[in-house]
Amino acid sequence: MEKVKLKSFLGTTQAPADTEQRENYWQLIGKSGEIIDANENHDGRVLVLFDNNLDDYDLESHNPVKNSLWIRLSDLAIEG
């Protein structure tokens, strides 16, 4: 699969001021992972398995694969 780095989240690099800790995915900007599902049926998002443990950031993740999130392709930079 393809290695990527999160460069933004929802098109921005900073979380809105009222963002709850459990939804502050902006903490992952600069973190790497790999695309494990590139099914484009998810509103232009791909499933990224992060190298980091999302529990360490107190983030919610409802995906069946631990430490993975659906991320917009436009928020990712290809590594390599």
DSSP file (Angstrom, degrees, kcal/mol; ACC not computed):
  #  RESIDUE AA STRUCTURE BP1 BP2  ACC     N-H-->O    O-->H-N    N-H-->O    O-->H-N    TCO  KAPPA ALPHA  PHI   PSI    X-CA   Y-CA   Z-CA
    1    1 A M              0   0    0      0, 0.0     2,-0.4     0, 0.0    35,-0.1   0.000 360.0 360.0 360.0 171.5    0.0    0.0    0.0
    2    2 A E        -     0   0    0     33,-0.5    33,-2.6     1,-0.0     2,-0.3  -0.686 360.0-133.1 -92.4 131.4    1.0    3.6   -0.3
    3    3 A K  E     +A   34   0A   0     -2,-0.4    76,-2.4    76,-0.3     2,-0.3  -0.632  33.6 174.4 -80.4 136.2    2.7    5.6    2.5
    4    4 A V  E     -AB  33  78A   0     29,-2.7    29,-2.3    -2,-0.3     2,-0.4  -0.908  24.9-144.0-138.3 164.1    1.2    9.0    3.2
    5    5 A K  E     -AB  32  77A   0     72,-2.4    72,-2.6    -2,-0.3     2,-0.5  -0.996  27.7-117.3-129.6 137.8    1.6   11.9    5.6
    6    6 A L  E     + B   0  76A   0     25,-2.5    24,-3.3    -2,-0.4    70,-0.2  -0.630  34.6 171.3 -75.4 121.0   -1.3   14.0    6.9
    7    7 A K        -     0   0    0     68,-2.8     2,-0.3    -2,-0.5    69,-0.2   0.621  66.5  -8.2-105.0 -18.4   -0.8   17.6    5.8
    8    8 A S        -     0   0    0     67,-1.4     2,-0.4    20,-0.1    -1,-0.3  -0.955  61.1-128.4-162.3 171.8   -4.2   19.0    6.8
    9    9 A F  B >  S-E   12   0B   0      3,-2.9     3,-1.7    -2,-0.3     5,-0.1  -0.985  90.9  -8.8-136.1 126.1   -7.5   17.8    8.2
   10   10 A L  T 3  S-     0   0    0     -2,-0.4     3,-0.1     1,-0.3    -1,-0.1   0.817 130.3 -59.2  54.6  32.6  -10.8   18.9    6.5
   11   11 A G  T 3  S+     0   0    0      1,-0.2     2,-0.3    61,-0.1    -1,-0.3   0.463 120.0  91.7  83.0   1.9   -8.7   21.2    4.4
   12   12 A T  B <   -E    9   0B   0     -3,-1.7    -3,-2.9     1,-0.1    -1,-0.2  -0.853  64.3-144.9-127.0 163.6   -7.2   23.2    7.3
   13   13 A T  S    S+     0   0    0     -2,-0.3     2,-0.4    -5,-0.2    16,-0.1   0.476  82.8  55.3-105.5  -4.1   -4.1   23.0    9.5
   14   14 A Q  S    S-     0   0    0     -5,-0.1    -1,-0.1    13,-0.0     3,-0.1  -0.988  81.4-119.2-131.9 141.3   -5.6   24.1   12.8
   15   15 A A        -     0   0    0     -2,-0.4     9,-0.1     1,-0.1    -2,-0.0  -0.453  39.0-100.1 -71.9 144.5   -8.6   22.9   14.7
   16   16 A P    >   -     0   0    0      0, 0.0     3,-1.9     0, 0.0    -1,-0.1  -0.322  37.0-110.1 -58.8 151.4  -11.5   25.2   15.3
   17   17 A A  T 3  S+     0   0    0      1,-0.3    -2,-0.1    -3,-0.1     0, 0.0   0.780 116.2  52.8 -57.7 -30.6  -11.4   26.7   18.9
   18   18 A D  T 3  S+     0   0    0      2,-0.0    -1,-0.3     0, 0.0     2,-0.3   0.225  78.2 131.7 -93.6  15.6  -14.5   24.7   20.0
   19   19 A T    <   -     0   0    0     -3,-1.9     2,-0.1     1,-0.1     5,-0.1  -0.508  55.7-128.8 -72.7 129.4  -13.1   21.3   18.9
   20   20 A E    >   -     0   0    0     -2,-0.3     3,-1.7     1,-0.1     4,-0.2  -0.467  20.3-116.0 -74.4 150.7  -13.4   18.6   21.6
   21   21 A Q  G >  S+     0   0    0      1,-0.3     3,-1.6     2,-0.2    -1,-0.1   0.888 114.7  56.7 -52.7 -44.7  -10.2   16.7   22.4
   22   22 A R  G 3  S+     0   0    0      1,-0.3    38,-2.5    37,-0.1    -1,-0.3   0.643 113.8  40.5 -67.7 -13.2  -11.8   13.4   21.2
   23   23 A E  G <  S+     0   0    0     -3,-1.7     2,-1.8    36,-0.2    -1,-0.3   0.210  80.3 113.1-116.5  12.3  -12.4   15.0   17.8
   24   24 A N    X   +     0   0    0     -3,-1.6     3,-1.5    -4,-0.2     4,-0.1  -0.506  27.9 157.0 -88.3  71.6   -9.1   17.0   17.4
   25   25 A Y  G >   +     0   0    0     -2,-1.8     3,-1.8     1,-0.3    -1,-0.2   0.586  57.2  84.8 -72.0 -10.0   -7.7   15.0   14.5
   26   26 A W  G >  S+     0   0    0      1,-0.3     3,-1.8    -3,-0.2    -1,-0.3   0.732  72.8  75.7 -63.5 -21.4   -5.6   18.0   13.6
   27   27 A Q  G <  S+     0   0    0     -3,-1.5    -1,-0.3     1,-0.3    -2,-0.2   0.733  87.4  61.9 -59.1 -21.7   -3.1   16.6   16.2
   28   28 A L  G X  S+     0   0    0     -3,-1.8     3,-2.6    -4,-0.1   -22,-0.4   0.466  71.1 125.2 -88.0  -2.1   -2.2   14.0   13.6
   29   29 A I  T <  S+     0   0    0     -3,-1.8   -22,-0.2     1,-0.3     3,-0.1  -0.390  78.6  23.1 -60.4 130.3   -0.9   16.6   11.1
   30   30 A G  T 3  S+     0   0    0    -24,-3.3    -1,-0.3     1,-0.4     2,-0.2   0.255  97.9 122.1  94.3 -10.6    2.6   15.6   10.1
   31   31 A K    <   -     0   0    0     -3,-2.6   -25,-2.5   -25,-0.2    -1,-0.4  -0.556  53.4-135.3 -86.0 151.5    2.0   11.9   11.2
   32   32 A S  E     +A    5   0A   0    -27,-0.2    19,-2.6    -2,-0.2    20,-0.5  -0.627  33.4 140.3-106.1 161.6    2.5    9.1    8.7
   33   33 A G  E     -AC   4  50A   0    -29,-2.3   -29,-2.7    17,-0.3     2,-0.4  -0.917  40.8 -97.5-169.9-165.8    0.5    6.0    7.8
   34   34 A E  E     -AC   3  49A   0     15,-1.9    15,-3.0    -2,-0.3     2,-0.5  -0.992  28.2-112.9-136.3 147.1   -0.5    4.0    4.8
   35   35 A I  E     + C   0  48A   0    -33,-2.6   -33,-0.5    -2,-0.4    13,-0.2  -0.643  35.3 170.6 -75.2 121.3   -3.6    3.8    2.7
   36   36 A I  E    S+     0   0A   0     11,-3.0     2,-0.3    -2,-0.5    -1,-0.2   0.522  70.7  29.9-110.9  -9.7   -5.2    0.4    3.4
   37   37 A D  E     + C   0  47A   0     10,-1.1    10,-2.9     2,-0.0    -1,-0.3  -0.861  54.6 177.5-150.2 113.8   -8.5    1.0    1.5
   38   38 A A        +     0   0    0     -2,-0.3     2,-0.6     8,-0.2     8,-0.1   0.005  27.6 147.3-105.6  27.6   -8.7    3.3   -1.5
   39   39 A N    >   -     0   0    0      1,-0.2     3,-0.8     2,-0.1     6,-0.2  -0.526  38.9-153.9 -66.4 112.6  -12.4    2.7   -2.2
   40   40 A E  T 3> S+     0   0    0     -2,-0.6     4,-0.9     1,-0.3     3,-0.3   0.358  74.7  93.9 -74.6   7.3  -13.5    6.1   -3.5
   41   41 A N  T 34  +     0   0    0      1,-0.2    -1,-0.3     2,-0.1     2,-0.1   0.377  65.8  81.8 -80.5   7.1  -17.1    5.5   -2.4
   42   42 A H  T X4 S-     0   0    0     -3,-0.8     3,-0.7     3,-0.5    -1,-0.2  -0.326 120.7 -83.4-109.9  49.6  -16.4    7.3    0.8
   43   43 A D  T 34 S-     0   0    0     -3,-0.3    -2,-0.1     1,-0.3     3,-0.1   0.882  93.5 -46.4  57.9  43.2  -16.8   10.9   -0.4
   44   44 A G  T 3< S+     0   0    0     -4,-0.9    29,-2.2     1,-0.3     2,-0.3   0.683 110.9 128.2  75.4  18.2  -13.3   11.2   -1.7
   45   45 A R  E <   - D   0  72A   0     -3,-0.7    -3,-0.5    27,-0.2     2,-0.3  -0.755  42.1-159.2-108.2 153.8  -11.8    9.6    1.4
   46   46 A V  E     - D   0  71A   0     25,-2.8    25,-2.9    -2,-0.3     2,-0.6  -0.920  29.1-107.1-125.4 155.1   -9.4    6.7    1.8
   47   47 A L  E     -CD  37  70A   0    -10,-2.9   -11,-3.0    -2,-0.3   -10,-1.1  -0.739  36.2-165.2 -87.1 119.1   -8.7    4.6    4.9
   48   48 A V  E     -CD  35  69A   0     21,-2.9    21,-2.0    -2,-0.6     2,-0.8  -0.911  12.5-152.4-109.1 125.8   -5.4    5.5    6.4
   49   49 A L  E     -CD  34  68A   0    -15,-3.0   -15,-1.9    -2,-0.5    19,-0.2  -0.869  24.7-143.3 -93.9 109.8   -3.8    3.2    9.0
   50   50 A F  E     -C   33   0A   0     17,-2.8   -17,-0.3    -2,-0.8     4,-0.1  -0.424  13.5-136.2 -77.3 148.4   -1.6    5.5   11.1
   51   51 A D  S    S+     0   0    0    -19,-2.6     2,-0.2    -2,-0.1   -18,-0.1   0.736  88.3  75.6 -69.8 -23.8    1.8    4.5   12.5
   52   52 A N  S    S-     0   0    0    -20,-0.5     2,-0.7    15,-0.1    -2,-0.1  -0.546  92.2-110.8 -90.2 154.3    0.7    6.1   15.7
   53   53 A N    >   -     0   0    0     -2,-0.2     3,-1.4     1,-0.2     4,-0.4  -0.767  21.5-152.8 -82.7 115.8   -1.7    4.7   18.3
   54   54 A L  G > >S+     0   0    0     -2,-0.7     5,-1.7     1,-0.3     3,-1.3   0.768  91.7  67.9 -63.8 -24.9   -4.8    7.0   18.2
   55   55 A D  G > 5S+     0   0    0      1,-0.3     3,-1.4     2,-0.2    -1,-0.3   0.821  89.2  64.7 -63.2 -29.6   -5.5    6.1   21.8
   56   56 A D  G < 5S+     0   0    0     -3,-1.4    -1,-0.3     1,-0.3    -2,-0.2   0.729 105.7  44.5 -65.0 -20.2   -2.4    8.1   22.8
   57   57 A Y  G < 5S-     0   0    0     -3,-1.3    -1,-0.3    -4,-0.4    -2,-0.2   0.342 111.6-121.1-102.5   3.2   -4.2   11.2   21.4
   58   58 A D  T < 5 +     0   0    0     -3,-1.4     2,-0.3    -4,-0.2    -3,-0.2   0.870  59.6 156.6  56.5  39.8   -7.5   10.4   23.1
   59   59 A L      < -     0   0    0     -5,-1.7     2,-0.3   -36,-0.1    -1,-0.2  -0.715  44.0-119.1 -98.8 146.7   -9.2   10.4   19.7
   60   60 A E        +     0   0    0    -38,-2.5     2,-0.3    -2,-0.3    -1,-0.0  -0.601  31.0 177.5 -78.1 141.1  -12.4    8.6   18.7
   61   61 A S        +     0   0    0     -2,-0.3     8,-0.1     2,-0.1     6,-0.1  -0.907  14.8 178.7-146.6 118.6  -12.1    6.0   16.0
   62   62 A H        +     0   0    0     -2,-0.3     7,-0.1     6,-0.1     4,-0.1   0.237  46.9 116.5-102.6  12.3  -15.2    4.0   15.0
   63   63 A N  S    S-     0   0    0      5,-0.4     5,-0.1     2,-0.2     4,-0.1  -0.527  70.9-128.3 -85.0 149.5  -13.4    2.0   12.3
   64   64 A P  S    S+     0   0    0      0, 0.0     2,-0.7     0, 0.0    -1,-0.1   0.765  96.3  72.6 -66.9 -23.6  -13.0   -1.8   12.5
   65   65 A V  S >  S-     0   0    0      3,-0.0     3,-1.2     1,-0.0    -2,-0.2  -0.839  93.4-121.7 -94.8 117.7   -9.3   -1.4   11.9
   66   66 A K  T 3  S+     0   0    0     -2,-0.7     3,-0.1     1,-0.2    -4,-0.0  -0.262  92.2  16.1 -58.7 141.3   -7.5    0.0   15.0
   67   67 A N  T 3  S+     0   0    0      1,-0.2   -17,-2.8    -4,-0.1     2,-0.4   0.724  99.8 122.1  67.7  26.4   -5.6    3.3   14.4
   68   68 A S  E <   -D   49   0A   0     -3,-1.2    -5,-0.4   -19,-0.2     2,-0.3  -0.915  35.8-179.6-120.2 148.9   -7.3    4.0   11.1
   69   69 A L  E     -D   48   0A   0    -21,-2.0   -21,-2.9    -2,-0.4     2,-0.6  -0.987  34.3-113.5-140.8 149.0   -9.3    6.9    9.9
   70   70 A W  E     -D   47   0A   0     -2,-0.3     2,-0.4   -23,-0.2   -23,-0.2  -0.772  45.2-177.6 -81.8 119.3  -11.1    7.9    6.7
   71   71 A I  E     -D   46   0A   0    -25,-2.9   -25,-2.8    -2,-0.6     2,-0.1  -0.945  30.4-108.8-125.3 139.3   -9.2   10.9    5.4
   72   72 A R  E >   -D   45   0A   0     -2,-0.4     3,-1.7   -27,-0.3   -27,-0.2  -0.417  24.6-130.2 -62.5 137.7   -9.8   13.1    2.3
   73   73 A L  G >  S+     0   0    0    -29,-2.2     3,-1.7     1,-0.3    -1,-0.1   0.853 108.3  62.3 -56.4 -35.4   -7.2   12.5   -0.4
   74   74 A S  G 3  S+     0   0    0    -30,-0.3    -1,-0.3     1,-0.3   -29,-0.1   0.661  97.9  57.3 -68.1 -15.2   -6.7   16.2   -0.6
   75   75 A D  G <  S+     0   0    0     -3,-1.7   -68,-2.8   -68,-0.1   -67,-1.4   0.385  97.7  82.0 -92.3   2.5   -5.5   16.2    3.1
   76   76 A L  E <   -B    6   0A   0     -3,-1.7     2,-0.4   -70,-0.2   -70,-0.2  -0.832  59.5-156.6-114.7 147.3   -2.7   13.7    2.3
   77   77 A A  E     -B    5   0A   0    -72,-2.6   -72,-2.4    -2,-0.3     2,-0.3  -0.982  27.5-122.2-116.2 132.6    0.8   14.0    0.9
   78   78 A I  E     -B    4   0A   0     -2,-0.4   -74,-0.3   -74,-0.2     2,-0.2  -0.559  27.7-144.2 -73.0 132.2    2.4   10.9   -0.7
   79   79 A E              0   0    0    -76,-2.4   -76,-0.3    -2,-0.3    -1,-0.0  -0.621 360.0 360.0 -94.1 156.6    5.6    9.9    0.9
   80   80 A G              0   0    0     -2,-0.2    -1,-0.2   -76,-0.0   -76,-0.0   0.432 360.0 360.0 114.7 360.0    8.6    8.5   -0.8
